[in-house]
Amino acid sequence: MELRTIAWVLAAALAALSAPCVLYPAQALDAIRRFPRNRPLGWVLAAVALLWSAWLVFHMSMESFDKYKPLLYVLTPLAFVLVVLFVDDLLAARAFGGLLALIPAPMLDAAQWHESPWRFVVVVLAYVMALAGMALILSPYHLRKFMERFAGSPATCFRLGSAGCALAAALLLLGLLAY
């Protein structure tokens, strides 16, 4: 995938997540507070993260591991069931962390050989996302604490959403002009 496409997809996702905070800060704040314990959304995010992980493992080029790859067809659904049964507390936050840990791989692949020095914006963003993802997988309550601090009132939720929209606009401009 090209770096331009990565920047546009990131901008669209960030704008979609940030726009409700700008347009409807009180309702967005309520949704943010409920997010970490939202079980149906946690199931969906966990399924996406597990499927993506299984797909990555299946397509790895490790000759000594090739004979075990068909087991992924059994182990992935089993892992999903076990996660839903035994790690259901704050599952949405953990699964979101899992996705934040997985998303940087295509970002770094796209930025690796790009000639523009602006590629380091995407690289830094990728590493920040990976670190945040690992922290959320390990300690999902950090998401709740972060949101309480930075989105504790509609005014701060609006400011956080505005910053997200500004970053989305910057990524969109980088995708249009630099990549």
PyMOL commands that set and color helices and strands:
alter all, ss='L'
color gray80, all
select helices_A, chain A and resi 3-23+25-37+39-58+63-86+91-102+104-111+119-138+141-150+154-177
alter helices_A, ss='H'
color red, helices_A
deselect
rebuild
show_as cartoon
